[in-house]
Amino acid sequence: MGFLSNRRVLIGAVFMIVGTVLLLPAVLPNIGELFTYALLPGAALLIYGTWLVGTSESGPAV
């Protein structure tokens, strides 16, 4: 089975991309309060996506 044909890997990759995009505005100066509130969901999506990709195969998690 290919790496990208695994559904958990694809969902995890999408979560990591969305989480990264939500974290990027935080590096800009004078961001609004809305972007500050986006940090928590962004971090959560990044962590969960990484976990999904890391545990997608049998054996020990990477």
Sequence and secondary structure as in RCSB ss.txt:
>XXXX:A:sequence
MGFLSNRRVLIGAVFMIVGTVLLLPAVLPNIGELFTYALLPGAALLIYGTWLVGTSESGPAV
>XXXX:A:secstr
  GGG HHHHHHHHHHHHHHHHHGGGGSTT  HHHHHTHHHHHHHHHHHHHHHHTSSSSS  
